[in-house]
Amino acid sequence: MADLRINLAGITSPNPFWLASAPPTNSGYQVQRAFEAGWGGAVWKTLGDPILNVSSRFAAVNFNGQRVAGFNNIELITDRPLEVNLKEIYETKKRFPNHAIIASLMVEPKQEKWHEIVKRVEDVGVDGLELNFGCPHGMAERGMGSASGQVPELVEKQTMWAKEAAKTPVIVKLTPNITDITRTAEAAVRGGADAVSMINTINSLAGVDLDSWNTIPHVAGKGAHGGYCGPAVKPIALNMVADCARNQYVNVPISGIGGISSWQDTVEFMLMGSTSVQVCTAAMHHGFRIVEDMIDGLNNYLDSKNLASVMDLVGKSVARYSEWGNLDLNYNIKAKINNDVCINCNKCHIACEDTAHQCIDMLQDPNGKSYLQVREEDCVGCNLCSIVCPVEGAIDMIEVPYELPPMTWNERQAALARFANPEIGLAK
């Protein structure tokens, strides 16, 4: 079996599976139960000046029969006294010395506030700190959370203040509610961050009740935007992790967050640059024991790839993620329908005919039996038919041998610039 131990900026844990700072890490009782179940680390629910939470505070987006495809919350940071949390952190770390305990912190953007809370939290033996610059609701209205995290200068300054007092590694948690997350990631690194984590939740409204017309959730008939997470946000999170991993100025480890529900999701995030992964919604949906399947699946996958350590996955796909202008314009694939598997539901034909390139024909064999066939000369390899097909293996996307040498858009534009002749219009 492969070695699942990780090291993120000096923070070690027996596996890459951490619970994110959220309701599952609200107390020592919960974190200890999680460690007993097999989680390698936990980021304690954000500490700061205790607040008052509202009721109700959670909502879910269900899709096509799947419960909790997305999750929305308007819950804030800890509503328990700092002294109680610190006592439980100390007790939990004493009982589980080899598991990672990271304290999530959020205070006003004042140097003395950061110095004070960093020292108090480190005194109870945490392995690291996570600065919460991502919470999009409630705390942002008070000048904290994403209100700080959307301003690179504030991210840099507050990271610097935390580092002035910190003796343990500092992770900066980034908000996705921004045009370019690499700008704030770079600011965190300039401020001295030892690592970054992403993404925090996305601004959202889960829905509106069609009978009462109240927002979902609502508090006495009024609603507010909340933070969106769960499987639905995974592609957004994976892109932001990859963007930071390939940025030369974000040269620190990454803890990936956002819709991670399985060992497969974990592998994807690690290949795109994450060293650890943080999980919330999946644990809230299924309980702490889901980590058992995640550990077993990851072990089996590493064995199948003949990898000795999970750290061998980190960043291995980053070089394959680039800009559109670097993609090969002459690479070509075509759809091929396997009629021995096809059930003739015609979804591919409908999708192609109505919304793609009209290249799937409905034909009949000599016996009068209907079948579908792709006209390869008109197929552009868009993948839509294989995406809508409900039967595994019924449609393959086949690579076509090169008729022209590889050429990217950037290479094409450079060639046009070199050979441009205004008289014949090539400059255009």
N, C-alpha and C positions, 0 to 999 in steps of 0.2 A: 504494500500500500504506500501511496505517495505521502510525502510530508506536507501537511496542511498548515503548518505554522507560518505566520507572516510577521514582517517587521515593517511598520509604517512610521517612518521618521523617528525610529527609536522606540515606538510603542509596539510591543509584541503581544501576540495572542495565539492560542492553540489552533485557531482556524480563522478564515477571513470573514466569518459571519458575525456581524455586530447588529445589535438592536439600535435603531436610530433614536435620537432624543424626541420623545413623544409619549403618549399615554402608557405604552408598555414598560417604560422605564421610570415611572413616577415614584416608585418606592423601593426600599431595600428588599421587601418581600418579593416583589415582582422580578427584580434583577437576579436575585438568588435563585428563584424558580427557573428563570431563563438559563442561567449557568448550569443548573442541574440537568436541564434538558439537552444541553450541548452547545449553546451559543458561546462563541469565543470572546465576545466583548459586548459592552453596552455603553452608549452615550446617555448619561443621566438626563432626565427631563430638565429643560433649561432652568437654571437657578438665577435669581435676581431678587428684587423686591417683590414679595408675594402679591398676587393680584386676586381679584374676584372673577370667577368664571360665570358664564350664563348657562341657562337651560332652556331649550335644548341646544346642542352644539355640534352634532355629527349629522352627515347625510351621505348617501351613496348613490352612484349612478349605475343602474343595471342595464345590460345591453343584450338583447337577443337571448334571453334566458340565463345569462351569466350574472350572478350576484356580485356586487362590488367590483365592477369593471373599473370604476373610479370612486374615489373617496374624498369627501369634502369636510373640513372642520373649521369651526370658529373658536376653538379652544386656545387659550393663551399659555404662558409659561407656568411654572409651578405655582400652585396656590397654597403650598405648605411652607411654614417658616424655614428659613435657611438653616437654623441650628438643627432642626429635625432631619433635614436632608443630609447635612454634613455628618451627623451621628450615624445615619444608616449607610452612607458611603464608606465610612471608616469600618463599620462592622462587616460590610459586604466584602471589602478588599481584604480584610483580615481572614475571612473564611475562604475566599477564592483568590489567593495571591498570584496565581498564574494567568488569570483572566484580565482582560483590559477593561479598565473603568475610566471613561473620559467624562469630564464634567462640561456640560454645555452652559455657557454663561451669556447673560445679556444685562447690561446696565446702561445708564445714561452715558452719552459720549463725553465723559469727563475723565481726565487722567487719574485723579485720585480715586474715583469709583472703580476703575479697572484695577489699579494697584491693590485696593482693599480686598476685592472679591477674589482676585487671583491668589493672594497670600492665604486667605482663609480656606479656600478650597484645596490648595496644595498641601496645607498642614494636615489634612486627613488622609493623604496618601494616594491621590488619584495618579493615573499613569499619563494623563495628558489633559489638555483643555481644548474645547471647541467653542469658538466665538460665534454666536448666533447672529449673523447679519442678514438673515433670510426671512424671518417670520413676516408674512404679508398683511396680517390683520391684527387689529387691537394694539399691539405694541408699536406698530409703525405710526399710528396716530399719536403716539407719545414720543416720537423722534428716535425710536430704537428699531431693531429688526431690519426689515427691508428699507426703511427710510434711511438708515445708515448704509445698508448694503448696496443701494443704487448709486452711491456717490463715491467714486474711487478715492478721492482725497480723504473722506472719512474712514473708509476701509483701511487705508494705509496708516492713517494717524492712530486709529484705535488698536490696530494690530501692534503697532510700535509700543503703545502704552502697555498693552498686555505683556509683550515680550520684555519690557523693562523690569517687570516684577516676576516673570515666570521662570521656573527652574525646570519645568517639564515641557515637552513638545506642545506647540500651539498650532491647532488646526483652525482654519477660517472657513466657516460654512457660508456658501454663496447663494444669493437669491437668483432665481431664473427670471424674475420679473424685470428684465433689463434687455436692451437691444443686443449687447455683445458681452457675454459673461467673461470673456478673456480679459476685458479691461479691468474688471474688479479683481479677477484672479491675479493679474500682474500687479495690481496695487497691493494685494495681500502679501505677495512675495517681496515687494519693495519694503513693506513694513516689517519684514522679518519672519513671516509665517513659515513654519516647518512643513506644513501640508495644507491642502485645501480639501473641502468636502462639498459635494453638490449632487443633486439640487435640493434646495428647500422647496416648499410647496408653491403652486402657481395660483395667482388670483383667479377666483372662480365663484360662480353661483350655481349650485347643484341643480336647481330647478324651481318650478312654480307649481303649486297644487292647483289643479284645474277646477276643483270644487270650491275651495275657500279663497283661492287667488293669493294665498300666503306664499312667501318664499319658503324654500326647503333648504336648511331648517329655518324655523322662525322663533322669535322670542316675543311672546305676547303680541303676535301679529306684525312684528317688524323683523326685517332681515338685514344682513350685511354680507359683504363679500368674504369668502373664506379661503383656505388653502387647499388646493387640489393635489391629490397624490394617487397611488395605486397603479395597477397595470397600464391604465390609459396613458400615463405620463412617461412610460419607459422610453419610447423613441426620442422624446425631447431631452430627457436626462442623458441618454447614451450619446446623443450628438454633442451636448455641452461638455461631457466628460472628454470625448474625443477631441473637441476643439481645444480644450486646455492641454490635453496630453501632447498634442502636436505643436503647441506654441512654445517656442524656444525660451520665452521669458517666464513661463510658468514651469520652472524646472524643479518642482517639488512633488512628492507623492500625492496621490489623489485617493480619497475615500468616496466611492460611488454610491449615490442614493437616487431612488426614483423608480418605483414600480417593480422592484426586484422581488420575485415570488418563488424562484426555483433555482436549482443548481445551474440550469442552462442560462438563465439570466445572469447569474454570477459569473459564469465563464465569459459571456459577452462583455460585461463591464470590465473584467480583468484584462481581456484581450485589448480593450480600448483604453487601458491605462490605469484602471483602479487597482489599488493594492488590497484594500478592504472594501466590503460592501455593507451598507446599512439598510436594514429592513424594518418597516413599520406596519403598513397596511396588511400585508400577508399574515403577519403574526396576529394582528387584531381580528382578521377574518377566520383564521384556522387554529390559532393557539401556538404556544411556544414549541410544541413537538414537531412542527413542520421542519425544524432544523435537522432532524434525524434523516429525513429523505434528502435534504440538501447536502448533508455531509456524505452520505452513501453515494449519491449521484456524482458528486464532485470527485470522490475517490475513484469510482469506476471509470470516469471520463479520463482522469489523469493516467490511470493504468492503461487504458486503451490507446493513449497517445505516447506511452512509454516515457512519461515525465516523472522525474523523481520528486519534484517540489511544485507546489501550487504557485510559488513565486516565478516559476518558469513561464507562466502564462502572461504575466504583467506586461502590457504594452505591445504584444507581438503583432497586433493588427493595426497599430497606429499608423505605420508607414503606408498602409494601403488606403488610408482615408485622406482625401485630398480635396482640391477645388474642382468645380465642373470643367474649368478650362484646361485641366490636365487629363481629362478622360479621352480615350482613344475613339475618334469619330468613325474609324473604319472597322472597329470590332463589330461583329454581327452574330445574332442568334435568331433562330426561327422556332416557331411552335410546331410540335408534332403530336397529333392525337393518336393514342393507342386504342384502336377500336375494339381490341379484345378485352379492354378494361372499361372503356367508356360505357355509361349507362343511358346515353342519349337523352339526358335531361335538357339539353340544348342551352344551358346557361352560358356556355362559352360563345355560342353562335349569337345569342341575343346581345350579350355584352359587346362583342366585337362589331356586330352590325349596327347597333345603336350608338355606341360611345367610343369606338376605336377605329379600325381601318378596313372593315368590311372584307376580311380575307378568309373567312371560314364558310365553306359551302355545305349545304345540306343536299346529299346525293342519295341515290338508290343503287344497290347492286343488282345483278341480273335476276335475283330471286325476289326483288321488290323490297328488300330490307333496307331501311334508312341508315345512313351513317354520315359522319362529319369528316371533312377533310380541309386542311389548310392549304391555301394557294401561296406557296412559299415566295413567289416573286413579289407578292403584295404585303407579306408579313414584315413588320418592322421590329419584331422582338420586344414588344412593350410589356409582356408578361401578364396582361390583364386576363386572358383566357385561363391561364394556369392558376391565377389568384382566385377567380370565382368558381373554378371547378370544385365540386364537393367530393371527388373521388381521388384518393392518393394514387399517383402513378398513371392517371388517365391522360395527362398532358405533360410532355417533356419539353424543355427549352434546350435546343441543340445548337452548339457552337458551329458556325459555318466557317470553313477555311477562308483565310484572307485572300481577297482578290486585289486589294491595294495594301501598301505598307502602312504600318501604324502611323497615325497622325492626330495630334491633339488640336483643339481650337487655338491654343496659345502658339503652337508651332505653325499653324496655318497663317495666323495673323502676322507672325514674325516673317514668314516667307513672303507674304504679300507686301510687307513693308520693304523688304530687301529688293524685290523685283518690281516695285510700283513704278508705273509709268503714267503720269497724268494724261498723256495724249490718248491713251487707249482705255482709260478709266480704271486701271487696276488699283489705283490709290483708294478707290472705294471699297 
